Amino acid sequence: MSTPPVPVAGGLDHTPPVLVASDLDRTLIYSAAALALTMPDHRAPRLLCVEVHEHKPLSYVTEHAARLLAELKSATVFVPTTTRTRKQYQRIQLPGAPSRFAICANGGHLLVDGVSDPDWARSVADRIAAECVSLDEVRAHLRAVADPAWLRKERIAEDLFAYLVVERELLPEGWVKELALWAEPRGWTVSLQGRKIYAVPKPLTKSAAVREVARRTGAELTLAAGDSLLDADLLLAADQGWRPGHGELAEAGWQAPGTEALAERGVLAGEEILRRFLARAAS
């Protein structure tokens, strides 16, 4: 990339900034179905809505997590790092100051002050074209093998990847694994997250975009968190990472040096991740 570094203030002693790259859905923010409020009702944490869609509240954090996030943003370069499209990401209103950088479409778009960097988007598209079969071929296969009995929606995101919305309880055992085996030699990867099955080109990674932000900001320490297979490369690339006690990585028992598996599940896991980010950034 030819874009010059962006000056970002470090601490009072002018140390390089700490970069915090975090997945959003089911890592920091949670739908009502994913909150996992298993405690007695009178002990449940107070919640703050951070996303409204079609006039309805959609995603939440705890009020304490909101305070932690605002503090984290003031102390680090905080980079929301999501598989969401730009439009989906822009519905979210996270507490604290706006983030200078954000990563959408699993690394396909690097937003700088809310605007996609065209050079970055072009470089990602060129790599996908050179290394993977086309999105059209993948979509045709998905349509051919998906069963209307459990398929609810078939969508593409940013003309970069595809996903299915399914009835999880009706999904045949082994179907996702078979899809992954088909996709692997064609340069694509598959991830099951809640009711969504993603098919994503291998060059489309969160870690590549995070490395670019680190280059531009001069950050020498990168912290990360995520819950799904699509976050594995991000966690592996970070100096230190955390995954919650739920999600695709937890279900697979995924472990890696430098990544801590937390016991917390649901919205309380998001709160704990923010505590870990702040403690490590301050150390």
C-alpha positions in Angstrom: 0.0 0.0 0.0 1.3 3.5 -0.8 -0.7 5.4 1.7 1.6 7.2 4.1 1.4 6.6 7.9 -1.2 8.6 9.8 0.2 10.3 12.9 -1.5 9.0 16.0 -0.7 10.2 19.5 0.8 7.6 21.9 1.0 8.0 25.7 2.4 11.0 27.6 5.9 9.7 26.9 5.2 9.5 23.2 5.3 5.8 23.1 3.7 4.1 20.1 0.0 3.6 20.4 -1.6 0.3 21.3 -3.9 -1.1 18.5 -7.0 -2.9 19.7 -8.8 -4.8 16.9 -12.1 -6.5 18.0 -14.8 -8.4 16.3 -18.2 -7.0 17.2 -21.2 -9.5 17.0 -21.1 -12.1 19.8 -17.7 -10.7 20.9 -18.4 -7.1 22.1 -22.1 -6.6 21.1 -25.0 -9.1 21.5 -28.5 -9.6 20.1 -31.2 -10.5 22.6 -30.9 -14.1 21.6 -27.2 -14.2 22.3 -27.1 -12.3 25.7 -26.9 -15.6 27.7 -28.5 -14.0 30.8 -28.5 -17.1 32.9 -28.4 -15.4 36.3 -31.6 -14.6 38.4 -33.5 -11.8 36.8 -32.8 -9.4 39.7 -29.0 -9.9 39.2 -29.0 -9.3 35.4 -26.8 -6.4 34.3 -28.3 -3.2 33.0 -28.1 -3.1 29.2 -27.4 -0.3 26.7 -28.8 -0.7 23.1 -26.1 0.1 20.6 -28.0 -0.9 17.4 -31.4 -0.2 16.0 -32.7 -1.8 12.8 -36.0 -1.2 11.2 -37.1 0.7 14.2 -36.3 -2.1 16.6 -33.5 -2.6 19.1 -31.1 -5.2 17.9 -27.7 -5.2 19.7 -26.6 -4.5 23.3 -23.7 -4.1 25.6 -23.8 -3.9 29.4 -23.8 -0.4 30.8 -20.4 -1.2 32.5 -19.1 -2.4 29.2 -20.1 0.9 27.6 -18.0 2.8 30.2 -15.1 0.4 29.6 -15.3 0.9 25.8 -15.3 4.7 26.1 -12.2 4.5 28.3 -10.5 2.0 25.9 -11.1 4.3 22.9 -9.5 7.2 24.7 -6.4 5.1 25.6 -5.8 3.1 22.4 -6.4 3.0 18.6 -9.6 1.0 18.8 -10.5 -0.6 15.5 -13.9 -2.3 15.1 -13.2 -5.4 12.9 -16.2 -7.1 11.5 -17.6 -9.3 8.8 -20.6 -6.9 8.5 -21.0 -4.9 5.4 -20.4 -1.1 5.6 -24.1 -0.5 5.7 -24.7 -3.0 8.5 -21.7 -1.6 10.5 -22.9 2.0 10.2 -26.1 1.0 12.1 -24.0 0.4 15.3 -23.5 3.3 17.7 -20.7 2.3 20.0 -20.0 4.3 23.2 -17.1 6.7 23.2 -15.4 8.8 20.5 -15.7 7.7 16.9 -13.0 5.3 15.7 -10.6 6.7 13.1 -10.3 3.3 11.5 -12.8 0.4 11.0 -12.6 -2.8 9.1 -15.7 -4.2 7.3 -16.6 -7.1 5.1 -14.0 -9.3 6.8 -11.2 -7.0 5.6 -12.5 -6.1 2.2 -13.1 -2.5 3.2 -10.8 -0.4 5.4 -12.7 2.7 6.5 -10.8 5.8 7.4 -13.0 8.4 9.0 -16.0 6.4 7.7 -14.9 6.3 4.1 -13.6 3.2 2.4 -10.0 3.4 1.2 -10.2 2.7 -2.5 -6.6 1.5 -2.9 -7.1 -1.0 -0.1 -10.4 -2.3 -1.6 -8.7 -2.6 -5.0 -5.8 -4.6 -3.7 -8.1 -7.0 -1.9 -10.2 -7.5 -5.0 -7.1 -8.2 -7.1 -5.9 -10.9 -4.8 -9.3 -12.6 -4.7 -9.5 -12.6 -8.5 -6.0 -14.1 -8.8 -6.3 -16.8 -6.1 -9.9 -17.9 -5.9 -12.8 -19.2 -8.1 -15.4 -16.6 -8.7 -18.2 -15.6 -6.4 -20.7 -16.6 -9.1 -19.4 -20.1 -9.1 -19.6 -20.3 -5.3 -23.2 -18.9 -5.3 -24.2 -21.4 -8.0 -22.9 -24.3 -5.8 -24.7 -22.9 -2.7 -28.0 -22.7 -4.6 -27.5 -26.3 -5.9 -26.8 -27.9 -2.5 -29.0 -25.9 -0.1 -32.4 -27.3 0.8 -35.4 -25.0 0.8 -36.6 -26.9 3.8 -34.0 -25.1 6.0 -32.7 -22.3 3.8 -34.3 -18.9 4.6 -32.2 -16.4 2.7 -29.2 -16.4 0.3 -27.2 -13.1 0.2 -24.0 -11.6 -1.1 -22.0 -9.0 0.8 -20.2 -6.1 -0.9 -19.8 -8.3 -4.0 -17.0 -10.1 -2.0 -18.6 -13.1 -0.3 -21.8 -15.0 0.2 -23.8 -16.2 3.1 -26.9 -18.2 3.9 -29.5 -17.7 6.6 -30.8 -21.0 7.8 -33.0 -22.7 10.3 -30.2 -24.1 12.4 -32.2 -26.9 14.0 -33.1 -28.3 10.5 -29.6 -28.1 9.1 -28.4 -31.7 8.4 -25.4 -32.8 10.5 -22.2 -32.7 8.4 -23.6 -30.3 5.7 -21.3 -27.4 6.7 -18.3 -29.7 6.8 -19.1 -31.0 3.3 -19.4 -27.4 2.0 -16.0 -26.6 3.6 -14.4 -29.6 1.9 -15.8 -28.4 -1.5 -14.7 -24.8 -0.9 -11.1 -25.5 0.4 -9.4 -26.3 -2.9 -11.2 -23.5 -4.7 -9.7 -20.9 -2.4 -12.7 -20.3 -0.1 -13.4 -20.9 3.6 -16.7 -21.7 5.4 -17.9 -20.5 8.8 -21.1 -21.2 10.7 -22.1 -18.4 13.0 -25.5 -18.6 14.6 -28.1 -18.9 11.8 -25.6 -17.8 9.1 -23.3 -19.9 7.0 -20.5 -17.8 5.4 -18.5 -18.6 2.3 -15.5 -16.3 2.2 -12.5 -16.1 -0.1 -9.3 -17.0 1.7 -7.5 -13.7 0.9 -10.3 -11.8 2.5 -8.9 -11.6 6.1 -9.3 -9.3 9.0 -5.6 -9.7 9.9 -4.3 -8.2 6.7 -6.4 -5.1 7.2 -5.3 -4.8 10.8 -1.6 -5.0 9.8 -2.3 -2.1 7.4 -3.8 -0.1 10.3 -0.8 -0.9 12.5 1.5 0.3 9.7 -0.3 3.5 9.3 -0.5 4.3 13.0 2.9 3.1 14.1 1.4 0.7 16.6 3.8 -1.9 17.9 1.4 -3.8 20.1 -1.8 -5.3 18.7 -4.6 -6.8 20.9 -7.5 -8.7 19.4 -10.7 -10.6 20.3 -13.2 -12.7 18.3 -15.4 -15.7 18.6 -15.7 -17.3 15.1 -13.5 -19.2 12.6 -13.3 -15.9 10.6 -11.5 -14.4 13.6 -8.9 -17.1 13.9 -6.4 -15.3 11.6 -6.9 -12.1 13.5 -6.2 -13.8 16.8 -3.1 -15.5 15.4 -1.7 -12.2 14.0 -2.2 -10.3 17.3 0.4 -10.0 20.1 -2.3 -11.1 22.5 -5.9 -12.2 22.0 -9.0 -13.4 23.8 -12.0 -15.5 22.7 -15.2 -15.8 24.7 -16.5 -19.1 26.2 -19.1 -19.4 23.4 -19.0 -19.3 19.6 -17.5 -21.3 16.8 -14.0 -21.3 18.2 -15.1 -22.4 21.6 -17.2 -25.2 20.2 -14.2 -26.4 18.2 -11.9 -26.2 21.3 -9.7 -23.8 19.2 -6.5 -22.8 21.0 -3.4 -20.9 19.9 -0.3 -19.4 21.7 -1.1 -15.9 22.8 -4.9 -16.3 22.8 -6.7 -16.8 26.1 -10.0 -18.7 26.2 -12.3 -17.0 28.6 -14.9 -18.8 30.7 -17.5 -16.0 30.4 -20.3 -16.4 27.9 -22.7 -14.0 26.3 -22.8 -10.3 27.0 -20.7 -10.7 30.2 -17.9 -12.1 28.0 -17.9 -8.8 26.0 -17.5 -6.9 29.3 -14.6 -9.2 30.4 -12.9 -8.8 27.0 -12.9 -5.0 27.4 -11.4 -5.4 30.9 -8.6 -7.5 29.5 -7.9 -5.0 26.7 -7.6 -2.1 29.2 -5.4 -4.0 31.6 -3.0 -5.2 28.8 -2.9 -1.8 27.2 -1.9 -0.2 30.5 0.7 -2.7 31.4 
